[in-house]
Amino acid sequence: MNNFVQGQPEPSGIPARILVAGNDLLAGALASALQTYGFATRIVLPREPEIGYGIEWRPNLVLVGVRSLDVTSGFAIVGELSRSGLPFCVIDSANDGERENLWRVAGASAVIDRSEPFDQLFRTIIRLLRRGRAADTEPRSSPPRALAVAERPPEFRLQPFVVLTDREQVVLAELIEGHCAEEIANAAYVSISTVRSQIKAILQKLGVNSQLAAVAQARRAGWSLENHRDTLPERRATDVLA
């Protein structure tokens, strides 16, 4: 925990504990500016176990930079924050609407364009802090969407994946690990057209339009290939994909 940067004491009556999770210049500049404005601030790297230490601090708001992360790593961090119940804001580039949608579905309170002027970014942070303070005084009728999905019975959450064939399950597991179609094909000694056909089938059966959305849906549901191996005979990935 020696990588934490302790900010100034919280102003009385203001929920001012802010955790910044990032490994770039913007994260450092944000943490420094927040301290200057009187917020109690800590900065951690967006990875385990550092993000876990930050959650234990119970900040009022988490700012997490995901631009330098791949989709798999980004969803691992976002998923942990969502499960913690802490309000968090994702900082990403605005030129990828699909990524922005996925962060929101995963439970982000807001998605901020990293190219926004600093004053605009600060206004968004203050608005989120005020919203969080108001929410603390009101009973919550239901958990955030991402948490609600995670708390459903496993058989309900995993139901959409039952229709996937053995081959498609292996391909989806590889996508979750961050592998592209060409890498999956090379590893399994099959044609890339075969893998692309399997990916297309996965998207159609899950009712999504992209590989990113399929990965997000699987992660929200807690799906993994291991969930099904107890009921499947032992086999190699190449046997399933062939």
Secondary structure in CASP SS format (residue, H / E / C, confidence):
PFRMAT SS
TARGET T0000
AUTHOR 0000-0000-0000
METHOD secondary structure of the structure
MODEL  1
M C 1.00
N C 1.00
N C 1.00
F C 1.00
V C 1.00
Q C 1.00
G C 1.00
Q C 1.00
P C 1.00
E C 1.00
P C 1.00
S C 1.00
G C 1.00
I C 1.00
P C 1.00
A C 1.00
R E 1.00
I E 1.00
L E 1.00
V E 1.00
A E 1.00
G C 1.00
N C 1.00
D C 1.00
L H 1.00
L H 1.00
A H 1.00
G H 1.00
A H 1.00
L H 1.00
A H 1.00
S H 1.00
A H 1.00
L H 1.00
Q H 1.00
T H 1.00
Y C 1.00
G C 1.00
F C 1.00
A E 1.00
T E 1.00
R E 1.00
I E 1.00
V E 1.00
L C 1.00
P C 1.00
R C 1.00
E C 1.00
P C 1.00
E H 1.00
I H 1.00
G H 1.00
Y H 1.00
G H 1.00
I H 1.00
E H 1.00
W C 1.00
R C 1.00
P C 1.00
N C 1.00
L E 1.00
V E 1.00
L E 1.00
V E 1.00
G E 1.00
V C 1.00
R C 1.00
S C 1.00
L C 1.00
D C 1.00
V H 1.00
T H 1.00
S H 1.00
G H 1.00
F H 1.00
A H 1.00
I H 1.00
V H 1.00
G H 1.00
E H 1.00
L H 1.00
S H 1.00
R H 1.00
S H 1.00
G C 1.00
L C 1.00
P C 1.00
F E 1.00
C E 1.00
V E 1.00
I E 1.00
D E 1.00
S C 1.00
A C 1.00
N C 1.00
D C 1.00
G H 1.00
E H 1.00
R H 1.00
E H 1.00
N H 1.00
L H 1.00
W H 1.00
R H 1.00
V H 1.00
A C 1.00
G C 1.00
A C 1.00
S C 1.00
A E 1.00
V E 1.00
I E 1.00
D E 1.00
R C 1.00
S C 1.00
E C 1.00
P C 1.00
F H 1.00
D H 1.00
Q H 1.00
L H 1.00
F H 1.00
R H 1.00
T H 1.00
I H 1.00
I H 1.00
R H 1.00
L H 1.00
L H 1.00
R H 1.00
R H 1.00
G H 1.00
R H 1.00
A H 1.00
A H 1.00
D H 1.00
T C 1.00
E C 1.00
P C 1.00
R C 1.00
S C 1.00
S C 1.00
P C 1.00
P C 1.00
R H 1.00
A H 1.00
L H 1.00
A H 1.00
V H 1.00
A H 1.00
E H 1.00
R C 1.00
P C 1.00
P H 1.00
E H 1.00
F H 1.00
R H 1.00
L C 1.00
Q H 1.00
P H 1.00
F H 1.00
V C 1.00
V C 1.00
L C 1.00
T C 1.00
D H 1.00
R H 1.00
E H 1.00
Q H 1.00
V H 1.00
V H 1.00
L H 1.00
A H 1.00
E H 1.00
L H 1.00
I H 1.00
E C 1.00
G C 1.00
H C 1.00
C C 1.00
A H 1.00
E H 1.00
E H 1.00
I H 1.00
A H 1.00
N H 1.00
A H 1.00
A H 1.00
Y C 1.00
V C 1.00
S C 1.00
I H 1.00
S H 1.00
T H 1.00
V H 1.00
R H 1.00
S H 1.00
Q H 1.00
I H 1.00
K H 1.00
A H 1.00
I H 1.00
L H 1.00
Q H 1.00
K H 1.00
L H 1.00
G C 1.00
V C 1.00
N C 1.00
S C 1.00
Q H 1.00
L H 1.00
A H 1.00
A H 1.00
V H 1.00
A H 1.00
Q H 1.00
A H 1.00
R H 1.00
R H 1.00
A H 1.00
G C 1.00
W C 1.00
S C 1.00
L C 1.00
E H 1.00
N H 1.00
H H 1.00
R H 1.00
D C 1.00
T C 1.00
L C 1.00
P C 1.00
E C 1.00
R C 1.00
R C 1.00
A H 1.00
T H 1.00
D H 1.00
V H 1.00
L H 1.00
A C 1.00
END
